[in-house]
Amino acid sequence: LSSSSAASDVYKRQLYNYQTHNPFLELKNLEDGEYRCEIKSIDQGAERSKLVAIDTFTIKMDPQIIGSDKTCEDQLTTYRVQPNHQDYTWKIIEKDTSYTFSSIELNSDSIRLKWNIESTVKIIVTNTNSTTKKDTIEIKVLEKPIADFTYGKEISFGAEIDFTNTSKKDTDTYVWMVNEDKNTLNSTMDFSYTFENAGINTVSLITSNEIGCIAQKDTTIDVKNNVIIN
C-alpha cells in the first residue's frame, strides 16, 4: 500500500508490505489522502511474484453535515454526514440543553430531528476515529405558519364575498380554493368570490412560509343560510 503526494498522482511512500493467506486486509489509522493498493501472488518455491490487482481509493476524515439550516416546528428534518464510511458522534445543543448520541446506535449516517418550539439549535458531528475532525451546523427553527381567514357574515349566492387573510407567522405564499369551482386557484393575499349556487361550500386557504412549511384552513359554509358547519 502506498500513498500519493498532494501535488501529483505519483504514489511515492510505501506504507505497508504484508504477506498473508487471509483474503481480507484491515488497515487502520490512515491519514487523509489518496492511496494505491497493489496485490501480488507469490510463489514461495520459485521465489517470484505476479501482480494480480491494482486499486486506488481516497480516505477523508473531515465530516460534512448535509441539510438545511432552517426548519419549522413539528417538521421532521433529515441531516446526513459525509463521508459515510466513518463512525460519528452527534451532539445536539438546544439553548442550555445538550444531547449526545452515536451514529452506531442509529446504524446510519443520518439523523431525523423534529423540534416542538421556535429556537436556534446547533448540531455538531465528530469523527469517532479522529476527534479533531468535526463539523457544525446552526439551525434556526421557525414557528410553524398558521392559516386563518375571516369573511363577511352576509353570505348569499350571486353576491361577491370578501375573504380576509389573517394568517400568522410570516406566511408569504397563499392559495385559495372553493369546492364549488374546482378550477378556482387564487394566489392573492385576500380573496373575493361570488357563489353561483346556494348550498354547502368549502373554502380553503393554504399558506407557506419562506422555507416551504405549509398550513391549511378549511371552512365549510352554508351559503343559503349563512351557517358555519365546522
Accessible surface in RSA format (square Angstrom, percent):
REM  Atomic radii and reference values for relative SASA: ProtOr
REM  Chains: A
REM  Algorithm: Lee & Richards
REM  Probe-radius: 1.40
REM  Slices: 20
REM RES _ NUM      All-atoms   Total-Side   Main-Chain    Non-polar    All polar
REM                ABS   REL    ABS   REL    ABS   REL    ABS   REL    ABS   REL
RES LEU A   1    26.71  14.9   2.99   2.1  23.72  59.6   4.45   3.1  22.26  59.9
RES SER A   2    17.49  14.8  17.12  22.8   0.37   0.9  13.95  29.7   3.54   5.0
RES SER A   3    10.14   8.6   9.20  12.3   0.94   2.2   6.14  13.1   3.99   5.6
RES SER A   4    23.42  19.8   4.98   6.6  18.44  42.5   0.85   1.8  22.58  31.6
RES SER A   5    37.82  32.0  23.81  31.8  14.01  32.3  32.99  70.2   4.83   6.8
RES ALA A   6   121.19 111.4  69.36 107.0  51.83 117.9  81.96 115.4  39.23 103.9
RES ALA A   7   102.28  94.0  62.38  96.3  39.90  90.8  73.31 103.2  28.97  76.7
RES SER A   8    47.08  39.8  30.76  41.0  16.33  37.6  40.25  85.7   6.83   9.6
RES ASP A   9   119.47  83.7 106.01 105.5  13.46  31.8  34.48  81.2  84.98  84.8
RES VAL A  10    89.51  58.9  85.15  77.1   4.35  10.5  89.51  77.8   0.00   0.0
RES TYR A  11    43.14  20.1  22.07  12.6  21.07  54.8  12.63   9.5  30.50  37.6
RES LYS A  12   149.13  72.8 113.46  69.6  35.66  84.9  68.37  61.5  80.76  86.0
RES ARG A  13   136.42  57.3 131.26  66.9   5.17  12.3  65.41  89.4  71.01  43.0
RES GLN A  14   126.70  70.8 100.58  73.5  26.12  62.2  30.32  64.5  96.38  73.1
RES LEU A  15    46.40  25.8  17.76  12.7  28.65  72.0  21.36  15.0  25.04  67.4
RES TYR A  16    69.33  32.4  60.64  34.5   8.69  22.6  41.12  30.9  28.21  34.8
RES ASN A  17   125.18  86.3  87.84  84.9  37.34  89.9  20.44  49.2 104.74 101.2
RES TYR A  18   112.70  52.6  84.43  48.0  28.28  73.6  63.89  48.0  48.81  60.2
RES GLN A  19   133.70  74.8  97.00  70.9  36.70  87.4  36.31  77.3  97.39  73.9
RES THR A  20    81.01  57.6  42.52  43.1  38.49  91.7  37.92  50.9  43.09  65.1
RES HIS A  21   194.27 106.2 162.23 112.8  32.03  81.9 116.16 119.7  78.11  90.9
RES ASN A  22    86.82  59.9  70.90  68.5  15.91  38.3  20.65  49.7  66.16  63.9
RES PRO A  23   119.51  87.1  76.50  69.7  43.01 156.4  90.83  75.0  28.68 178.2
RES PHE A  24   163.46  81.8 153.18  94.9  10.28  26.7 156.57  94.9   6.89  19.7
RES LEU A  25    87.26  48.6  56.44  40.4  30.82  77.5  57.75  40.6  29.51  79.4
RES GLU A  26   130.75  75.1 103.31  78.2  27.43  65.3  47.45  91.8  83.30  68.0
RES LEU A  27    49.05  27.3  21.38  15.3  27.67  69.6  22.77  16.0  26.28  70.7
RES LYS A  28   132.59  64.7 120.80  74.1  11.80  28.1  69.90  62.9  62.70  66.8
RES ASN A  29   149.66 103.2 108.29 104.6  41.37  99.6  38.76  93.3 110.89 107.2
RES LEU A  30    24.77  13.8  13.94  10.0  10.83  27.2  15.05  10.6   9.72  26.2
RES GLU A  31   125.15  71.8 118.61  89.7   6.53  15.6  48.30  93.4  76.85  62.7
RES ASP A  32    63.65  44.6  39.87  39.7  23.78  56.2  29.58  69.6  34.07  34.0
RES GLY A  33    29.79  36.7   0.00   N/A  29.79  36.7  28.04  76.9   1.76   3.9
RES GLU A  34    80.13  46.0  77.71  58.8   2.41   5.7  19.15  37.0  60.98  49.8
RES TYR A  35     5.63   2.6   5.63   3.2   0.00   0.0   0.32   0.2   5.31   6.5
RES ARG A  36    73.44  30.8  72.89  37.2   0.55   1.3   4.58   6.3  68.86  41.7
RES CYS A  37    30.41  23.0  29.59  33.0   0.82   1.9   5.15  13.0  25.26  27.2
RES GLU A  38    70.13  40.3  49.50  37.4  20.63  49.1  15.20  29.4  54.93  44.8
RES ILE A  39    93.65  53.3  91.20  67.9   2.45   5.9  93.65  67.4   0.00   0.0
RES LYS A  40   109.47  53.4  86.69  53.2  22.78  54.2  34.64  31.2  74.83  79.7
RES SER A  41    56.88  48.1  48.26  64.4   8.62  19.8  44.18  94.1  12.70  17.8
RES ILE A  42    79.65  45.3  48.97  36.5  30.68  73.9  50.00  36.0  29.65  80.5
RES ASP A  43    65.22  45.7  57.07  56.8   8.15  19.3  23.32  54.9  41.90  41.8
RES GLN A  44   128.35  71.8 113.23  82.7  15.12  36.0  57.65 122.7  70.71  53.6
RES GLY A  45    74.88  92.3   0.00   N/A  74.88  92.3  43.31 118.9  31.57  70.7
RES ALA A  46    52.83  48.6  21.30  32.9  31.53  71.7  32.66  46.0  20.17  53.4
RES GLU A  47   157.70  90.5 123.41  93.4  34.29  81.6  45.75  88.5 111.95  91.4
RES ARG A  48   164.46  69.1 154.96  79.0   9.50  22.6  56.72  77.5 107.74  65.3
RES SER A  49    65.76  55.6  34.14  45.6  31.62  72.8  11.50  24.5  54.26  76.0
RES LYS A  50   146.02  71.2 141.36  86.7   4.66  11.1  88.43  79.6  57.59  61.3
RES LEU A  51    82.95  46.2  58.78  42.1  24.17  60.7  58.78  41.3  24.17  65.0
RES VAL A  52    84.42  55.6  47.42  42.9  37.00  89.2  55.47  48.2  28.95  78.5
RES ALA A  53    43.19  39.7  34.30  52.9   8.89  20.2  42.97  60.5   0.22   0.6
RES ILE A  54    93.36  53.1  60.87  45.4  32.49  78.3  60.96  43.9  32.40  87.9
RES ASP A  55    92.22  64.6  89.45  89.0   2.77   6.5  26.44  62.2  65.78  65.6
RES THR A  56    75.03  53.4  60.02  60.8  15.01  35.8  27.88  37.4  47.15  71.3
RES PHE A  57    69.20  34.6  57.88  35.8  11.32  29.5  68.14  41.3   1.06   3.0
RES THR A  58    85.75  61.0  65.98  66.9  19.78  47.1  45.95  61.7  39.80  60.2
RES ILE A  59    29.92  17.0  28.07  20.9   1.85   4.5  28.07  20.2   1.85   5.0
RES LYS A  60    92.81  45.3  92.55  56.8   0.26   0.6  55.70  50.1  37.11  39.5
RES MET A  61    22.32  11.6  22.32  14.8   0.00   0.0  18.58  15.8   3.74   5.0
RES ASP A  62    61.66  43.2  61.31  61.0   0.35   0.8  20.18  47.5  41.48  41.4
RES PRO A  63     8.24   6.0   0.02   0.0   8.22  29.9   0.02   0.0   8.22  51.1
RES GLN A  64    88.09  49.3  87.90  64.2   0.19   0.5  19.11  40.7  68.98  52.3
RES ILE A  65    14.44   8.2   0.49   0.4  13.94  33.6   0.49   0.4  13.94  37.8
RES ILE A  66    73.95  42.1  69.99  52.1   3.96   9.5  71.48  51.5   2.47   6.7
RES GLY A  67    34.53  42.6   0.00   N/A  34.53  42.6  14.90  40.9  19.64  44.0
RES SER A  68    57.78  48.8  43.56  58.1  14.22  32.8  40.03  85.2  17.75  24.9
RES ASP A  69    82.21  57.6  77.20  76.8   5.01  11.8  15.70  36.9  66.51  66.3
RES LYS A  70    71.14  34.7  67.06  41.1   4.08   9.7  32.24  29.0  38.90  41.4
RES THR A  71     0.81   0.6   0.67   0.7   0.15   0.3   0.81   1.1   0.00   0.0
RES CYS A  72     1.40   1.1   1.29   1.4   0.11   0.2   1.29   3.3   0.11   0.1
RES GLU A  73    26.11  15.0  21.71  16.4   4.41  10.5   1.39   2.7  24.72  20.2
RES ASP A  74    70.05  49.1  49.50  49.3  20.55  48.6  21.97  51.7  48.08  48.0
RES GLN A  75    69.85  39.1  65.58  47.9   4.28  10.2  25.10  53.4  44.75  33.9
RES LEU A  76    89.25  49.7  64.54  46.2  24.71  62.1  64.60  45.4  24.65  66.3
RES THR A  77    17.55  12.5  14.43  14.6   3.12   7.4  17.45  23.4   0.10   0.1
RES THR A  78    43.73  31.1  28.02  28.4  15.71  37.4  14.92  20.0  28.81  43.5
RES TYR A  79     0.00   0.0   0.00   0.0   0.00   0.0   0.00   0.0   0.00   0.0
RES ARG A  80   129.81  54.5 129.78  66.2   0.03   0.1  30.29  41.4  99.52  60.3
RES VAL A  81     0.15   0.1   0.00   0.0   0.15   0.4   0.00   0.0   0.15   0.4
RES GLN A  82    97.41  54.5  97.41  71.2   0.00   0.0  21.30  45.3  76.10  57.7
RES PRO A  83    21.84  15.9  15.46  14.1   6.37  23.2  21.75  18.0   0.09   0.5
RES ASN A  84   103.95  71.7  81.72  79.0  22.23  53.5   5.85  14.1  98.10  94.8
RES HIS A  85   101.12  55.3  65.51  45.5  35.61  91.1  64.07  66.0  37.05  43.1
RES GLN A  86    26.07  14.6  13.70  10.0  12.37  29.5   1.72   3.7  24.35  18.5
RES ASP A  87    62.49  43.8  61.99  61.7   0.50   1.2   1.35   3.2  61.14  61.0
RES TYR A  88     0.78   0.4   0.77   0.4   0.01   0.0   0.77   0.6   0.01   0.0
RES THR A  89    45.31  32.2  44.41  45.0   0.91   2.2  28.25  37.9  17.06  25.8
RES TRP A  90     0.00   0.0   0.00   0.0   0.00   0.0   0.00   0.0   0.00   0.0
RES LYS A  91    81.30  39.7  81.30  49.9   0.00   0.0  24.44  22.0  56.87  60.6
RES ILE A  92     6.83   3.9   6.83   5.1   0.00   0.0   6.83   4.9   0.00   0.0
RES ILE A  93    53.00  30.2  51.63  38.5   1.37   3.3  51.63  37.2   1.37   3.7
RES GLU A  94    25.96  14.9  24.60  18.6   1.36   3.2   7.87  15.2  18.09  14.8
RES LYS A  95   139.77  68.2 108.46  66.5  31.31  74.5  82.25  74.0  57.52  61.3
RES ASP A  96   152.21 106.6 113.92 113.4  38.29  90.5  42.59 100.2 109.62 109.3
RES THR A  97    63.70  45.3  59.96  60.8   3.73   8.9  30.86  41.4  32.84  49.6
RES SER A  98    64.99  54.9  36.96  49.3  28.04  64.6  33.51  71.4  31.48  44.1
RES TYR A  99   110.94  51.8 106.61  60.7   4.33  11.3  79.76  59.9  31.18  38.4
RES THR A 100    81.86  58.2  49.03  49.7  32.84  78.3  40.23  54.0  41.63  62.9
RES PHE A 101    49.68  24.9  43.48  26.9   6.20  16.1  49.68  30.1   0.00   0.0
RES SER A 102    22.65  19.1  22.35  29.8   0.30   0.7  20.28  43.2   2.37   3.3
RES SER A 103     6.41   5.4   5.04   6.7   1.37   3.2   1.08   2.3   5.33   7.5
RES ILE A 104   109.97  62.6  93.62  69.7  16.34  39.4  99.17  71.4  10.79  29.3
RES GLU A 105   131.60  75.6  93.20  70.5  38.40  91.4  48.78  94.4  82.81  67.6
RES LEU A 106    76.47  42.6  53.96  38.6  22.51  56.6  58.14  40.8  18.33  49.3
RES ASN A 107   137.59  94.9 114.82 111.0  22.78  54.8  28.72  69.1 108.87 105.2
RES SER A 108    47.40  40.1  27.49  36.7  19.92  45.9  31.11  66.2  16.29  22.8
RES ASP A 109    44.80  31.4  39.62  39.4   5.19  12.3  11.39  26.8  33.42  33.3
RES SER A 110    21.64  18.3  17.82  23.8   3.83   8.8   0.00   0.0  21.64  30.3
RES ILE A 111     6.26   3.6   2.24   1.7   4.01   9.7   6.26   4.5   0.00   0.0
RES ARG A 112   154.63  64.9 128.77  65.6  25.86  61.6  45.24  61.8 109.39  66.3
RES LEU A 113    29.55  16.5  27.29  19.5   2.26   5.7  29.55  20.8   0.00   0.0
RES LYS A 114   123.18  60.1  90.34  55.4  32.84  78.2  35.77  32.2  87.41  93.1
RES TRP A 115    16.07   6.4  13.46   6.5   2.61   6.1  10.41   5.5   5.66   9.2
RES ASN A 116   115.36  79.6  98.03  94.7  17.34  41.7  24.93  60.0  90.44  87.4
RES ILE A 117    76.29  43.4  75.77  56.4   0.52   1.3  76.29  54.9   0.00   0.0
RES GLU A 118    85.18  48.9  70.53  53.4  14.65  34.9  19.93  38.6  65.24  53.3
RES SER A 119    11.98  10.1   0.00   0.0  11.98  27.6  11.45  24.4   0.53   0.7
RES THR A 120    66.01  46.9  52.26  53.0  13.75  32.8  32.99  44.3  33.02  49.9
RES VAL A 121     1.66   1.1   0.00   0.0   1.66   4.0   1.66   1.4   0.00   0.0
RES LYS A 122    75.81  37.0  75.75  46.5   0.06   0.1  19.11  17.2  56.70  60.4
RES ILE A 123     0.00   0.0   0.00   0.0   0.00   0.0   0.00   0.0   0.00   0.0
RES ILE A 124    34.55  19.7  34.24  25.5   0.31   0.7  34.24  24.7   0.31   0.8
RES VAL A 125     0.00   0.0   0.00   0.0   0.00   0.0   0.00   0.0   0.00   0.0
RES THR A 126    21.46  15.3  21.46  21.8   0.00   0.0  12.01  16.1   9.45  14.3
RES ASN A 127     0.00   0.0   0.00   0.0   0.00   0.0   0.00   0.0   0.00   0.0
RES THR A 128    65.55  46.6  47.78  48.4  17.76  42.3  50.31  67.6  15.23  23.0
RES ASN A 129    99.96  68.9  64.03  61.9  35.93  86.5  23.19  55.8  76.77  74.2
RES SER A 130    27.44  23.2  19.98  26.7   7.45  17.2  14.42  30.7  13.01  18.2
RES THR A 131    94.26  67.0  85.80  87.0   8.46  20.2  57.76  77.6  36.50  55.2
RES THR A 132   117.34  83.5  90.45  91.7  26.89  64.1  82.93 111.4  34.41  52.0
RES LYS A 133    55.99  27.3  55.44  34.0   0.55   1.3  19.10  17.2  36.89  39.3
RES LYS A 134   114.64  55.9  91.10  55.9  23.54  56.0  41.11  37.0  73.53  78.3
RES ASP A 135    40.86  28.6  37.33  37.2   3.53   8.3   6.19  14.6  34.67  34.6
RES THR A 136    65.83  46.8  42.13  42.7  23.71  56.5  28.91  38.8  36.92  55.8
RES ILE A 137    26.35  15.0  22.40  16.7   3.96   9.5  26.35  19.0   0.00   0.0
RES GLU A 138   105.06  60.3  91.22  69.0  13.84  33.0  24.81  48.0  80.25  65.5
RES ILE A 139     0.00   0.0   0.00   0.0   0.00   0.0   0.00   0.0   0.00   0.0
RES LYS A 140    95.14  46.4  93.66  57.5   1.49   3.5  57.54  51.8  37.61  40.1
RES VAL A 141     0.13   0.1   0.00   0.0   0.13   0.3   0.00   0.0   0.13   0.4
RES LEU A 142    21.83  12.2  21.78  15.6   0.05   0.1  21.83  15.3   0.00   0.0
RES GLU A 143    58.39  33.5  53.61  40.6   4.78  11.4  10.57  20.4  47.82  39.0
RES LYS A 144    95.14  46.4  94.81  58.2   0.34   0.8  54.98  49.5  40.16  42.8
RES PRO A 145     6.97   5.1   1.33   1.2   5.63  20.5   1.33   1.1   5.63  35.0
RES ILE A 146    77.36  44.0  75.30  56.1   2.06   5.0  77.36  55.7   0.00   0.0
RES ALA A 147    11.48  10.6   0.25   0.4  11.23  25.6   0.25   0.3  11.23  29.8
RES ASP A 148    39.76  27.9  39.76  39.6   0.00   0.0   4.04   9.5  35.72  35.6
RES PHE A 149     5.20   2.6   0.53   0.3   4.66  12.1   0.53   0.3   4.66  13.3
RES THR A 150    75.04  53.4  71.55  72.5   3.48   8.3  62.07  83.4  12.97  19.6
RES TYR A 151    24.51  11.4  10.40   5.9  14.11  36.7  15.39  11.6   9.12  11.2
RES GLY A 152    40.27  49.7   0.00   N/A  40.27  49.7  37.06 101.7   3.21   7.2
RES LYS A 153   134.31  65.5 128.93  79.1   5.38  12.8  97.82  88.0  36.49  38.9
RES GLU A 154   156.50  89.9 141.91 107.4  14.60  34.8  67.07 129.7  89.44  73.0
RES ILE A 155     8.02   4.6   0.00   0.0   8.02  19.3   0.05   0.0   7.98  21.6
RES SER A 156    57.56  48.6  57.22  76.4   0.35   0.8  37.66  80.2  19.90  27.9
RES PHE A 157   113.68  56.9 100.39  62.2  13.29  34.6 100.39  60.9  13.29  38.0
RES GLY A 158    57.85  71.3   0.00   N/A  57.85  71.3  28.29  77.6  29.57  66.2
RES ALA A 159    43.11  39.6  37.01  57.1   6.10  13.9  42.92  60.4   0.19   0.5
RES GLU A 160   121.67  69.9  93.60  70.8  28.07  66.8  21.59  41.8 100.08  81.7
RES ILE A 161     7.35   4.2   5.96   4.4   1.39   3.3   7.35   5.3   0.00   0.0
RES ASP A 162    86.71  60.7  81.44  81.1   5.27  12.5  28.16  66.3  58.54  58.4
RES PHE A 163     1.24   0.6   0.00   0.0   1.24   3.2   0.07   0.0   1.17   3.4
RES THR A 164    65.79  46.8  65.79  66.7   0.00   0.0  38.21  51.3  27.58  41.7
RES ASN A 165    20.32  14.0   3.04   2.9  17.27  41.6   1.54   3.7  18.77  18.1
RES THR A 166    49.70  35.3  38.87  39.4  10.83  25.8  46.06  61.9   3.64   5.5
RES SER A 167    25.73  21.7   0.70   0.9  25.04  57.7   0.70   1.5  25.04  35.1
RES LYS A 168   105.24  51.3  99.58  61.1   5.66  13.5  81.56  73.4  23.69  25.2
RES LYS A 169    82.15  40.1  66.98  41.1  15.18  36.1  24.75  22.3  57.40  61.1
RES ASP A 170   128.01  89.7 105.54 105.1  22.47  53.1  34.89  82.1  93.12  92.9
RES THR A 171    17.43  12.4   4.02   4.1  13.41  32.0   0.00   0.0  17.43  26.4
RES ASP A 172    81.01  56.7  57.27  57.0  23.75  56.2  35.75  84.1  45.26  45.1
RES THR A 173    73.04  51.9  68.52  69.5   4.52  10.8  67.73  91.0   5.31   8.0
RES TYR A 174    25.54  11.9  21.50  12.2   4.04  10.5  13.37  10.0  12.17  15.0
RES VAL A 175    53.98  35.5  53.98  48.9   0.00   0.0  53.98  46.9   0.00   0.0
RES TRP A 176     0.00   0.0   0.00   0.0   0.00   0.0   0.00   0.0   0.00   0.0
RES MET A 177    60.31  31.2  59.78  39.6   0.53   1.3  32.09  27.3  28.22  37.4
RES VAL A 178     2.74   1.8   0.00   0.0   2.74   6.6   0.42   0.4   2.31   6.3
RES ASN A 179    62.23  42.9  48.62  47.0  13.61  32.8  18.58  44.7  43.66  42.2
RES GLU A 180    48.95  28.1  14.79  11.2  34.17  81.3  22.75  44.0  26.21  21.4
RES ASP A 181    56.25  39.4  52.19  51.9   4.06   9.6  13.35  31.4  42.90  42.8
RES LYS A 182   167.18  81.6 137.96  84.7  29.22  69.6 107.22  96.5  59.96  63.9
RES ASN A 183   137.30  94.7 111.58 107.8  25.72  61.9  29.52  71.0 107.78 104.2
RES THR A 184    19.99  14.2  12.47  12.6   7.52  17.9  15.40  20.7   4.59   6.9
RES LEU A 185   121.21  67.5  88.61  63.4  32.60  81.9  89.48  62.8  31.73  85.4
RES ASN A 186    46.97  32.4  43.21  41.8   3.76   9.0   5.97  14.4  40.99  39.6
RES SER A 187    86.49  73.1  68.14  90.9  18.34  42.3  31.67  67.4  54.81  76.8
RES THR A 188    74.03  52.7  67.92  68.9   6.11  14.6  71.76  96.4   2.27   3.4
RES MET A 189   109.21  56.6 101.86  67.4   7.35  17.5  67.54  57.4  41.66  55.2
RES ASP A 190    71.18  49.9  62.23  61.9   8.95  21.2  25.44  59.9  45.74  45.6
RES PHE A 191    10.90   5.5   5.24   3.2   5.65  14.7   8.75   5.3   2.15   6.2
RES SER A 192    54.52  46.1  33.55  44.8  20.97  48.3  14.29  30.4  40.23  56.4
RES TYR A 193    27.91  13.0  24.08  13.7   3.83  10.0  23.53  17.7   4.38   5.4
RES THR A 194    55.55  39.5  46.96  47.6   8.59  20.5  32.65  43.8  22.90  34.6
RES PHE A 195     0.00   0.0   0.00   0.0   0.00   0.0   0.00   0.0   0.00   0.0
RES GLU A 196   133.73  76.8 112.63  85.2  21.10  50.2  32.43  62.7 101.30  82.7
RES ASN A 197    86.66  59.8  83.71  80.9   2.95   7.1  23.79  57.2  62.88  60.8
RES ALA A 198    45.09  41.5  19.09  29.5  26.00  59.1  19.32  27.2  25.77  68.3
RES GLY A 199    27.19  33.5   0.00   N/A  27.19  33.5  27.18  74.6   0.02   0.0
RES ILE A 200    93.34  53.1  71.86  53.5  21.48  51.8  71.86  51.7  21.48  58.3
RES ASN A 201     6.80   4.7   6.80   6.6   0.00   0.0   0.00   0.0   6.80   6.6
RES THR A 202    35.18  25.0  34.04  34.5   1.14   2.7  19.65  26.4  15.53  23.5
RES VAL A 203     0.00   0.0   0.00   0.0   0.00   0.0   0.00   0.0   0.00   0.0
RES SER A 204    11.37   9.6  11.37  15.2   0.00   0.0   0.14   0.3  11.23  15.7
RES LEU A 205     0.00   0.0   0.00   0.0   0.00   0.0   0.00   0.0   0.00   0.0
RES ILE A 206    42.80  24.4  41.52  30.9   1.28   3.1  41.52  29.9   1.28   3.5
RES THR A 207     0.90   0.6   0.00   0.0   0.90   2.1   0.90   1.2   0.00   0.0
RES SER A 208    19.18  16.2  19.14  25.5   0.03   0.1   8.21  17.5  10.96  15.4
RES ASN A 209     8.23   5.7   3.16   3.0   5.07  12.2   1.57   3.8   6.66   6.4
RES GLU A 210   107.23  61.6  72.51  54.9  34.72  82.7  29.91  57.9  77.32  63.1
RES ILE A 211    58.26  33.2  24.92  18.6  33.35  80.4  34.29  24.7  23.97  65.1
RES GLY A 212    45.56  56.2   0.00   N/A  45.56  56.2  28.12  77.2  17.44  39.1
RES CYS A 213     6.08   4.6   4.56   5.1   1.52   3.6   5.96  15.1   0.12   0.1
RES ILE A 214   121.88  69.4  89.69  66.8  32.19  77.6  89.69  64.6  32.19  87.4
RES ALA A 215    17.69  16.3  10.53  16.2   7.16  16.3  17.69  24.9   0.00   0.0
RES GLN A 216    96.13  53.8  61.53  45.0  34.60  82.4  17.60  37.5  78.53  59.6
RES LYS A 217    66.77  32.6  62.56  38.4   4.20  10.0  39.60  35.6  27.17  28.9
RES ASP A 218    76.38  53.5  54.33  54.1  22.04  52.1  20.82  49.0  55.56  55.4
RES THR A 219     8.44   6.0   8.44   8.6   0.00   0.0   4.97   6.7   3.46   5.2
RES THR A 220    21.47  15.3  21.47  21.8   0.00   0.0   9.96  13.4  11.51  17.4
RES ILE A 221     0.18   0.1   0.18   0.1   0.00   0.0   0.18   0.1   0.00   0.0
RES ASP A 222    22.36  15.7  22.36  22.3   0.00   0.0   0.45   1.1  21.91  21.8
RES VAL A 223     0.00   0.0   0.00   0.0   0.00   0.0   0.00   0.0   0.00   0.0
RES LYS A 224   150.94  73.6 123.99  76.1  26.95  64.2  69.54  62.6  81.40  86.7
RES ASN A 225    88.87  61.3  66.79  64.5  22.08  53.2  16.42  39.5  72.45  70.0
RES ASN A 226    53.79  37.1  37.12  35.9  16.67  40.1  12.95  31.2  40.84  39.5
RES VAL A 227    80.01  52.7  77.03  69.7   2.98   7.2  80.01  69.5   0.00   0.0
RES ILE A 228    85.18  48.5  62.31  46.4  22.86  55.1  62.31  44.9  22.86  62.0
RES ILE A 229   101.57  57.8  72.46  54.0  29.10  70.1  76.83  55.3  24.74  67.1
RES ASN A 230   122.22  84.3  83.73  80.9  38.49  92.7  67.02 161.3  55.20  53.4
END  Absolute sums over single chains surface
CHAIN  1 A    14782.6      11675.0       3107.6       7367.1       7415.6
END  Absolute sums over all chains
TOTAL         14782.6      11675.0       3107.6       7367.1       7415.6
